[in-house]
Amino acid sequence: MPTRRTLVAALLAGGIGASVVEPLRSGLDRFAPLSGDVWDAATDSVPETVATPYGEATVRYDDQGVPTIAADDEDSLYFAVGYVHAADRLFQMDLIRRRMRGELSAAVGEQTVESDLFHRQMDFATAAEANWELLSGTSAGEAVAAHAAGVNAFRRRRSDPLEFRLLGYEPEPWTPVDSMLIQKQISWGLTGDFTSLRRATIADAFGAETADRIAPRRYDHDAAILRSRRPDVSFADGTAGSAGGSGAGDLAGWLAGFEWPDGVGSNSWVVGGEHTESGLPLLANDPHLTLLAPPVWYEMHHELPDHSVSGVTFPGQPFVVIGENDAGAWGFTNAGLDVLDVYDYEIDGEQYRYGDEWRSFDTRTETVAVSGGRDREVTVRKTVHGPLLERRGQRVGVAWTGLTAGRTARAVRGLNRSDGRDEAVAALSMFDQPTQNAVYADRDGNTHYHVTGLVPIRRTDGEAVAGDRIFDGSAQEGEWAGYEPYGQPDFESDGWIPFEDKPHADDPALLATANQRVVADAASEYYLSDGYSAPWRGQRLYDRLDELVAADTPLTPADSRALQLDSYDRRAALFVPEILAARPAMSDRARSLADELVDWDFRMVRDSRAALVFALFLDHYRQRVFGPLFDAAGLDRELVPNDWILLHLDADDPWFRDPPIGEPRERESLLAAAVADTAAEIDAEGYERYGDYNRTEIDHPFDLGFLNYPEYPTDGSPATLRNVRVESGVGSSYRLLARFDGERSLSVLPGGNDGDYFSDHYADQLRAWADGEYSPLTPSLTGSPSIRFRPGGGDSA
């Protein structure tokens, strides 16, 4: 097997066709054999000694390219973290800040213009500036500034990574505001949700009654995170209101493209020592995010004289977000709380009515530069609530907690330095964006769960209301007290749910989160959300944990590992009987395929033929059921309901018997047609087993053949705990199994730690991830440091 370097050498010598390499902008002239500037990027060596304005630090890499950074103080440590982030992930960092600033098209051309227009209208950059203003001067701010200095030190010493050479531009210096943009991007990805606008659009097209069925505010299930009322648990939920109408179908479909891909979520759980073999807790976390090359996360180990911490960072952010320190471990899943509201206004030219007065929009015009194409102008308008998003004459105002400054960097630093549960919970109280389910366990046997993040209390005429509708902004409906878009919020205002009132549990013996509804009770003091994920994973997780506990056999780390890799699909258990019952209506070819589902155990494993049939069937059935009616109504297919709704529509549902558009349809005939579609796809693609379809298609942003990761078959589906979503490119972006019994915790990335294609660690963990294998979280190190940071010291090659 040729090495990557010999592969590129063959490319440079013309041994590989130019069609293999089609970068976003033509860069083939830079591949001149042994003289092009791309080759320089491939042959740079890492310096041994780096001058720093701070104290000494060293970097040692383990056999998977995971650095251990040891330093005398925090500023020295985070300078080195910034340097290492830049060495391994600078292009990834630059791509994110360009996206959030609406400047992608200046580098890559026409294909990202729509993204730039959206991001300019949201004006994330000004929100990031407000965030830095709040953070600067704090210990966390000093760490962020040191990190930025480290990034720029790398830029001064090293030639730019290969991707910059292909695109033909040099990245700007890194700033602390750029680090805040990374944080805003993370928050937007987890809470930037236009559910109320989607519901209103469906209601406009099909009527409110139909919208209540196919886009319900609440899923009917009993797998809430907090399953029963307890003295140490605070509950919050709200009463549903009217969705109202919007007349914003084009806008809703456009905005759906900038929400995070379908399936973003996560699993986590804590098991108290009373149920474990060691008598100490177990904690597990696997966040489900977009699978990228390189990965979303970057693994690191930090050592200071008074503490050490291991886990994953976001490139561009200095602190460990998920991991463990000397005292305990923590993890996060998306809480799904509603922290974004949409507003309609009475508008007259460049003014909008707000209460009894007409106000002028805060307006400016910006130019979106487009490499190799026509530059665009975009008008950025803002109201008292935030940006005014516009598309083809349709307009809505948006309020989002991420547009105000937050203290999350201080919170994560506090977690890194926490010495037990009390300090960890105190840190979580400052975790303002995004809203998360935080789980914690420590070596003293404590466990904890807490919902984090700023959550607004909406008020209309002084009365608290749910946020499940489009508000009349001119009538001052759904106001947030203490909210200041693009400024500093009043954290003590009564416009936010107090931290102590958010759902939480001290010392839960067993608690599991999978993005399902947070609390079981419908009535309570606060409205949290109606936009939770379907509970397939949440139900399965609690079922298995309950079974393990009921077996009266203490749980072990091996049990946690088996749970993370569990491939049982509750969708199949629910719906395969319906498919089999429809066999009389099928053709011979379709019936023979449906027969593959008989006696299947509903596990989505790579060698299963039945898993292949079911996965492909679902896609075709979804399009058969919803596609024609959504097309006829002029609705974007991004608005099609999820599998929970699809599979709970029984044969007598009005969607089939009395559809809002067109003639009645028999569900049985749609089932039969979807199986026939599945048979045609299997024949056309030559699939034999699930692993032929369910493969690790994890691509570099350039989508170049040689930069993309290898494709490996793997287990799991969108609804299993072992989470893989081939269509949307989402899955378990990191797996952590934390333990406190003296053995090392385990983890794995879906790829490699180093974003440099020429590195041996570009994708070296991918096979292990696909096969359900792990490595020790804390590295074992031998040999001398790879990099030394010395105050004012000289550089040596």
Secondary structure, 3 states (H helix, E strand, C coil): CCCHHHHHHHHHCCCCCHHHCCCCCCCHHHHCCCCCHHHHHHHCCCCCEEEECCCCEEEEECCCCCEEEEECCHHHHHHHHHHHHHHHHHHHHHHHHHHHHCCCHHHHCHHHHHHHHHHHHHCHHHHHHHHHHHHCCCHHHHHHHHHHHHHHHHHHHCCCCHHHHHHCCCCCCCCHHHHHHHHHHHHHHHHCCCHHHHHHHHHHHHCHHHHHHHCCCCCCCCCCCECCCCCCCCCCCCCCCCCCCCCCHHHHHHHHCCCCCCCCEEEEEEECHHHECCCCCEEEEEEEEECCCCCCCEEEEEEECCEEEEEEECCCCCCCCEEEECCEEEEEEECCCCCEEEEECCEECCEEEECCEEEECEEEEEEECCCCCCCEEEEEEECCCCEEEEECCEEEEEEEHHHCCCCHHHHHHHHHHCCCHHHHHHHHCCCCCCCEEEEEEECCCCEEEEEECCCECEEECCEEECCCCEEECCCCCCEECCCCCCCCCCCCCCCECCHHHCCEEECCCEEEECCCCCECCCCCCCCCCCCCCCCHHHHHHHHHHHHHHHCCCCECHHHHHHHHCCCECHHHHHHHHHHHHCHHHCCHHHHHHHHHHCCCCCECCCCCHHHHHHHHHHHHHHHHHHHHHHHHCCCCHHHCCCHHHHHCCCCCCHHHHCCCCCCCCCHHHHHHHHHHHHHHHHHHHCCCCHHHHCECCCCCCCCCCCCCCCCCECCCECCCCCEEECCCCEEECCEEEEECCCCCCEEECCCCCCCCCCCCCCCCCHHHHHCCCCEECCCCCCCCCCEEEEECCCCEC
